[in-house]
């Protein structure tokens, strides 16, 4: 199922996302209150208070479970994306540190190609992969740059035993970068399903609407409580959306800063 709406919300500036996710539930709650008070009398609300409160407690429990599962799933998505980014960046950093081990005048061209390959790969990630990740689609824009970097390190000649030993480690670091790169590029397939977002939205609306089927002595107090509940629902939705799409937003939770640093490698 399509997940365009959550992705759009995640891509909004922080202030706009807060306004929308808070204002819409609050306005919905107040509008439903006006409708319900127009349809039913105060006495009818009071007569339904006991039964309505019990049923509303059931709805709230369902909402709590769904919201908790959504937050856990969104947090897992964010944490996985963050760890993947750190893993890829650390692999690139170790490759960059290993370049100087290939010392000597005969390997000057090799060192130059290694550094250029790392810079080229980092630039490809920023210029080609990152926009695709922000749009929630897969990308193969950095394939050529990654292959060039792989060949630059695996095909490097070794003149000393230390360089031969280091080449065994560079293969491990390249494998680490490759594994993290695949995980990073598949972020769109690991986000929460559109069915889950539909469930969250449905239960959220139910939690906001069902509270109006019973009432207390003060309509003003009922409106105030409804607004507070709507704010809580909106805040849960906002946090879930931001965590589920960590590469999207202004600013995003995760930025290409590590790759920008690798682009300045000399």
QUIGI-V593956 format. One record per backbone hydrogen bond with DSSP energy under -0.5 kcal/mol. CO is the residue of the C=O (numbers start at 1). NH is the residue of the N-H. E is the energy in kcal/mol with one decimal. If there is no record, write none. Layout:
co = {CO:CO}
nh = {NH:NH}
e = {E:E}
This chain:
co = {1:3:4:5:6:7:8:9:12:13:14:15:16:17:18:19:20:22:23:24:25:26:27:28:29:30:31:32:33:34:35:36:41:42:43:44:45:46:48:49:50:51:52:53:54:55:56:57:58:59:60:61:62:63:64:65:66:67:68:69:70:71:72:73:74:75:76:77:78:79:80:81:82:83:84:85:86:87:88:89:90:91:92:93:94:95:96:98:98:99:101:104:105:107:108:109:110:111:112:113:114:115:116:117:118:119:120:121:122:123:124:124:125:128:129:130:131:132:132:133:140:142:143:144:145:146:147:148:149:150:151:153:160:161:162:163:164:165:165:166:167:168:169:170:171:172:173:174:175:176:177:178:179:180:181:182:184:186:186:187:187:188:193:194:195:196:197:198:199:200:201:202:203:204:205:206:207:209:210:211:217:218:219:220:221:222:223:224:225:226:227:228:229:230:231:232:233:234:235:236:237:238:239:240:241:243:245:246:246:249:250:251:256:256:257:258:259:260:261:262}
nh = {194:7:8:9:10:11:12:12:250:17:18:19:20:21:22:23:24:26:27:28:29:30:31:32:33:34:35:36:37:38:39:40:45:46:47:48:215:49:52:53:54:55:56:57:58:59:60:61:62:63:64:65:66:67:68:69:70:71:72:73:74:75:76:77:78:79:80:81:82:83:84:85:86:87:88:89:90:91:92:93:94:95:96:97:98:99:99:101:102:102:103:107:108:111:112:113:114:115:116:117:118:119:120:121:122:123:124:125:126:127:128:129:130:132:133:134:135:136:137:136:143:146:147:148:149:150:151:152:153:154:155:156:164:165:166:167:168:168:169:170:171:172:173:174:175:176:177:178:179:180:181:182:183:184:185:186:187:189:190:190:191:191:197:198:199:200:201:202:203:204:205:206:207:208:209:210:211:212:213:214:219:222:223:224:225:226:227:228:229:230:231:232:233:234:235:236:237:238:239:240:241:242:243:244:245:246:248:253:254:252:14:250:259:260:261:262:263:264:264:265}
e = {-0.6:-1.6:-2.7:-2.4:-2.4:-1.6:-0.6:-0.9:-0.9:-2.7:-2.2:-2.1:-2.6:-2.5:-1.5:-3.1:-2.0:-1.8:-2.9:-2.5:-2.6:-2.5:-2.6:-2.5:-1.9:-2.1:-2.2:-2.8:-2.5:-1.2:-1.5:-2.4:-1.8:-2.1:-2.3:-1.3:-0.8:-1.2:-2.8:-2.3:-1.8:-2.3:-2.6:-2.0:-1.4:-2.0:-2.7:-1.9:-2.0:-2.5:-2.7:-2.1:-2.5:-3.1:-2.3:-2.5:-2.4:-2.6:-2.5:-2.6:-2.8:-2.6:-2.3:-2.0:-2.5:-3.0:-2.5:-2.2:-2.7:-2.6:-2.4:-2.2:-2.3:-2.3:-2.4:-2.4:-2.4:-1.8:-2.1:-2.3:-2.3:-2.0:-2.4:-2.2:-1.6:-0.6:-0.8:-1.1:-0.5:-1.7:-2.0:-1.2:-1.2:-2.6:-2.3:-2.3:-2.4:-2.4:-2.3:-2.5:-2.0:-2.5:-2.6:-2.2:-2.5:-2.5:-2.1:-2.2:-2.1:-2.9:-2.4:-1.6:-2.7:-1.0:-2.4:-2.4:-1.4:-0.6:-2.5:-0.7:-1.6:-2.4:-2.5:-2.2:-2.1:-2.5:-2.4:-2.2:-1.5:-2.7:-2.1:-0.6:-1.7:-2.4:-2.2:-1.9:-0.9:-0.6:-1.0:-2.4:-1.4:-1.0:-2.4:-2.6:-2.1:-2.1:-2.5:-2.6:-2.5:-2.4:-2.6:-2.2:-1.9:-2.5:-2.4:-1.2:-1.3:-0.8:-0.6:-1.0:-0.5:-0.5:-1.7:-2.2:-2.2:-2.7:-2.5:-2.5:-2.6:-2.3:-2.4:-2.2:-2.5:-1.9:-2.8:-2.8:-0.6:-1.7:-1.8:-0.8:-0.5:-1.7:-2.5:-2.2:-2.5:-2.2:-2.2:-2.0:-2.4:-2.3:-2.2:-2.1:-2.5:-2.6:-2.5:-2.2:-2.1:-2.4:-2.5:-2.3:-2.5:-2.4:-2.3:-2.0:-1.2:-0.5:-1.4:-0.6:-2.3:-0.6:-1.4:-0.6:-0.7:-2.1:-2.0:-1.5:-1.4:-0.5:-1.0:-1.5}
